[in-house]
Structures are given as C-alpha cells and as structure tokens.
Amino acid sequence: MKKLFLILAMMAFMLLFVQADSCAPNITLLNQDPYPAVPGDYVKLVFQIEDISSSECSDITLKLIEDYPLVFDPDESGIRKFSKVDYVKDYNNNILVPYRVRIDENALDGSNPIEVYLQNKGIFTVTKTFNLEVQDTKTAFYVYIEDFDFTANEITLQILNTGDSNVEALMIEIPKQDNIEVKGTNKVIVGDLDSNEYTTATFEARPKEGQIDIIIHYSDEINVRRNIKETIDFDPTYFQNRFSQKTSASGIIFSIFVSVLLILLILGMIYLGYKIIRSFFRKSKPKF
C-alpha cells in the first residue's frame, strides 16, 4: 500500500513537472517611450511575453515590481492577469503588456534595473531584470526684466539657461493677466539656447508694478516639448531714473543740435548780408 502511494505521488510530481516544463514563457522589454526616460516624468513600458503556444499556458500573471526608480500611481498595482491564452498548435503566441509609470524625480542618469515577475498557474515562476535608461534632459531658467522703455512701451526680458542641457525652439510667452497689457503678439521665438548662455526677448507692452507671469516653451535634448512657468517682478522706479537720464542726454544732444543750427543760420545770414551789401556798393560806384 505504501509502495502504491509512493508510486502515485511520484507520478503526480512528474506530471506536475511536465506541465510546468511544457509552459516556458519568455519576457522581453519591447519598448521604452521616451528613451531615455526623464526623472519626474511618465514613461511607457511595453513588455512582450513569448513562447506561450503550449496549452498549459492558460493562467499567466505578470507583475512589474514597484521599486526605485519606478513610482506607481494609486490605481496602479503593476499586476496584469491573463486567465486564458488561446492555444493554436505549432503557433507561437505573444502577449504585449503596456505600463505607464512615473520615474522617481531623483533617479540617476544611466541604466537603472527594474524587475518583472511571471507566473503560470501558480507553478512556473520567472523573475527577470531589465535596464531602464534615464537621462535628466530638463533644464532651468533665470529670467528678469533687463529694460523698459517708457516712450516706446517696450519691455525686454533676459533669459539665462542655468541648467546642464541645451534647448531648442525656445519661445517666451506672456499670457493674459492684469499686471501687463501686451500690444501685438504675446509670443516671441528666440531659437536655440545652450547651457549657461542667455538671450533676450522684447515685447511691446504696458506693465504695472507687481508680478508678471511668463511661460517658457522649449524642446529638450530628446525632442520632448516642455514648458516652465516663471514669475518676475516689475518695479518701475528702476527704469524711471534711466528714463530721466536718457531724456536729459537726449535734451542735451537736441540743445547742441539746435545751437549749431542757429550758429550756422546766423553765419549764413551774415554771409548773405555781406554779399548783398557788396553787390549794392558795386552798382552804386560812379564810373569815369
């Protein structure tokens, strides 16, 4: 009796082993978008489960492990279940499994390992590690008001790229708000801007004292379009003195110009009077 029980147990174990061995799926990381991923942003990962043509592959569970540098949203468990996989003899079925997860904002540049867990019928388990490529392509800007011309109502902003990354297609926008009235276009395209370089953008506008909101649009090094909102302070007193100085300088120049013009006019009138008197005396001189 014991021998019979032992034989049945061995047969059950062998059958279990054969079933498990007959379903040997493979997992690959098919796509990462964007590549590389950016810290603090979302990344789309697509895994492919291969070699599941066996009829034993009928209850597959895939789990993406939430660990650095991956951060899940509250409604994301990382688990994907496939209760039934269609079986077609001699045909290699594949399953594509997408995830949309966030990258830790402190993730380091380079290859970061991530793990997935695969199970079939609670028997066959595989844990596989993949490399997630991360690169911080974001940058930062320092913006301030370089000049304001009271006569022309022109405000000039200076934009400094303080980050480590170069940017392309840089555009500055002043959205509608109470503290500034923009005349004409409220967007200025300034082009590319390398790290630690600066550029300027001039708008025709009438600002009021206080804070002004601006939006900086740019394309990063992996061609992802981004925008940053910044707030700058406008204090007209900094520019009123410059306006007075400019006015004084302009007045001096104008006065000099008028004085020179008057001197030339007086000299011209003296010369003209001299020519008239000389001509008169020549005509009135008696002839002998």
Protein Blocks (a to p, Z undefined) as FASTA:
>chain_A
ZZmmmmmmmmmmmmmmmmmmmpccddddfbdcdddddehiacddddddehilbfklmbcc
dddddddfbdcdfklgoiacdfbacddehiacdddddddddddfkbcedjddddddddee
hlaccddddddddddfbdcdddddfbdcfklopacdddddfbfbdcehiacdddddfkbc
cehjfbdcebjadehiacdddddddddedddddddddddfkopacdddddddddfklmmm
mmmmmmmmmmmmmmmmmmmmmmmmmmmmmmmmmmmmmmmmmmmpccZZ
